[in-house]
Structure formats: structure tokens, C-alpha cells
């Protein structure tokens, strides 16, 4: 891998992380009654997304839908088979309860995501239905069509799920 390619990967990761961080900062600013600061954080987050997408395109990281689904399945599967199990064990060993819960939730949800992507790949080109997804605001569990009455991962009431059209 060339130096430029390595730098693109690093820049993509950094810009992606900045986007998520700034959105969390915006939520905090809103809660504290600072709407203008919250808007600034959201604007900067959007700019970081532009940068991340530019870097990803330069890396040729976006392909056709079939290849993108295959990459997503591979990534999610890696997370729930290798990455999160190691993190869960470390959090247990260290007694870090918040990290343990965060890793455990994410691990369970990544399995769901891999299945959803697999189903989408299997049905690619045969799509006949148009329906929303619903995402749990606590653990990220993702449901098709309707939110469950309660989240099967963390127990959050389904009425709190975010609808994604």
C-alpha cells in the first residue's frame, strides 16, 4: 500500500470519527440550551462527512450495491466474531461495566445487521416491497417494517425507536 493510500485510510477514519463526535457534542449543546453551538457542531459534522466521502471515493471504497453488501456482511461478521468478543473479554476482566454493556449491545446488533445485509443481497434485483427500518436509540437494534413492542437486545420500548424511511 502506498503512503497516499495509507493516509487516505487514516484520514477517512479520522473524519468519520469527527462526524460522530461532533453530532454527540451537538446533542449535548442542545440539552444544555446552546442551540447555536449545536448548529455549529452539526454543520462541522456535515463537513467532516464530505471529507470522509471524498477520501473513501479516492480509495475506490464504494463499488456496486452487490459488492457493497458483500463488504458490509464481511465487516459486520468480523465485528461480531472477532472484534467485539475480544473487547467484551477485556471489559469483563477489567470490570468496566459501561464498556461491557456497550460492546455487548454492539456485538448482538452486528449479528442482526449481517443478517439484514445477507437478506438484502439474496433479494437484490427482486425488491418488491418498500418499507422503513426502525433503530433502537439505546443499543442500535435494527428492525424491518415495524418497531418491536420492546427491543429484544436492551428492552427499550418500541415507541422510542427512530424510524428510517
C-alpha positions in Angstrom: 0.0 0.0 0.0 1.3 3.4 -0.9 1.8 6.2 1.6 -1.1 8.1 0.0 -3.4 5.1 0.3 -2.4 4.7 3.9 -3.1 8.4 4.6 -6.5 8.1 2.8 -7.4 5.3 5.2 -6.3 7.3 8.2 -8.0 10.4 7.1 -11.2 8.6 6.3 -11.2 7.1 9.8 -10.4 10.4 11.5 -13.1 12.4 9.5 -15.7 9.6 10.2 -14.9 9.7 13.9 -15.0 13.5 14.0 -18.5 13.4 12.4 -19.9 11.1 15.1 -18.2 13.0 17.9 -19.5 16.4 16.7 -23.0 15.0 16.4 -22.8 13.8 20.0 -21.4 17.3 21.0 -24.4 18.9 19.2 -26.8 16.8 21.3 -25.1 17.8 24.5 -25.2 21.5 23.4 -28.9 21.2 22.7 -29.6 19.7 26.1 -27.6 22.5 27.8 -29.6 25.2 25.9 -27.0 26.2 23.4 -28.8 25.9 20.1 -26.3 28.0 18.1 -23.4 25.9 19.3 -25.3 22.8 18.5 -25.9 24.0 14.9 -22.2 24.7 14.6 -21.4 21.2 15.7 -23.9 19.7 13.2 -22.5 21.9 10.4 -19.0 20.8 11.1 -20.2 17.2 11.3 -21.6 17.5 7.9 -18.4 19.0 6.6 -16.5 16.1 8.1 -18.8 13.7 6.2 -18.0 15.5 3.0 -14.3 15.0 3.7 -14.8 11.3 4.7 -16.8 10.6 1.5 -14.1 12.3 -0.6 -11.4 10.1 1.0 -13.5 7.0 0.5 -14.1 7.7 -3.2 -10.3 8.4 -3.6 -9.7 4.9 -2.1 -12.2 3.4 -4.5 -14.1 2.2 -1.5 -17.6 2.5 -2.9 -18.5 -0.2 -5.5 -21.7 -1.5 -6.9 -24.6 -2.5 -4.5 -23.7 -6.2 -4.6 -20.1 -5.6 -3.7 -21.0 -3.0 -1.1 -23.4 -5.5 0.5 -20.7 -8.2 0.5 -18.3 -5.8 2.1 -20.8 -4.9 4.7 -21.5 -8.5 5.6 -17.8 -9.1 5.9 -17.3 -6.1 8.1 -20.2 -6.9 10.4 -19.2 -10.6 10.6 -15.7 -9.6 11.6 -17.0 -7.4 14.3 -19.3 -10.0 16.0 -16.9 -12.9 15.5 -13.5 -11.3 16.3 -13.5 -7.7 17.3 -16.3 -7.4 19.9 -15.7 -10.8 21.6 -12.1 -9.7 22.4 -13.4 -6.3 23.6 -16.1 -8.0 25.8 -13.5 -10.2 27.5 -11.2 -7.3 28.2 -14.1 -5.2 29.7 -15.1 -8.2 31.9 -11.5 -8.7 33.0 -11.1 -5.0 33.9 -14.6 -4.7 35.5 -15.5 -1.9 33.1 -19.3 -2.2 33.2 -20.1 0.6 30.8 -17.7 -0.7 28.2 -19.0 -4.3 28.7 -22.6 -3.2 28.1 -21.7 -1.0 25.1 -19.6 -3.9 23.5 -22.3 -6.5 24.3 -25.1 -4.4 22.7 -23.0 -3.7 19.6 -21.9 -7.3 19.3 -25.6 -8.5 19.3 -26.7 -5.9 16.9 -23.9 -6.5 14.4 -25.2 -10.1 14.0 -28.6 -8.6 13.1 -27.0 -6.2 10.6 -25.1 -9.0 8.9 -28.4 -11.0 8.5 -30.2 -7.9 7.2 -27.4 -7.3 4.6 -27.4 -11.0 3.7 -31.1 -10.9 3.1 -30.8 -7.8 1.0 -28.0 -9.4 -1.0 -30.1 -12.5 -1.6 -33.1 -10.4 -2.7 -31.1 -7.9 -4.8 -32.9 -7.2 -8.0 -36.1 -8.8 -6.7 -37.2 -6.0 -4.5 -40.9 -5.6 -4.4 -41.6 -4.1 -1.0 -40.9 -0.6 0.2 -40.8 -0.4 4.0 -39.0 1.6 6.7 -36.5 0.4 9.3 -36.6 1.2 12.9 -33.5 1.7 15.1 -33.3 1.4 18.9 -31.8 4.6 20.3 -30.1 2.7 23.2 -28.4 -0.3 21.5 -28.9 0.2 17.8 -31.0 -2.9 17.2 -32.5 -2.6 13.7 -35.9 -3.9 12.8 -37.6 -4.1 9.4 -41.1 -2.7 8.7 -42.3 -2.0 12.3 -40.5 -1.5 15.6 -41.0 -4.3 18.1 -43.0 -3.6 21.2 -39.7 -3.8 23.1 -36.2 -4.1 21.9 -35.0 -7.7 22.0 -31.5 -6.7 22.9 -31.9 -4.0 25.6 -35.6 -3.8 26.4 -36.2 -0.2 25.3 -39.9 0.4 24.4 -40.5 0.2 20.7 -42.2 3.6 20.7 -38.8 5.2 21.3 -37.2 3.7 18.1 -36.2 6.0 15.3 -38.0 5.4 12.0 -35.7 5.4 9.0 -37.6 5.9 5.7 
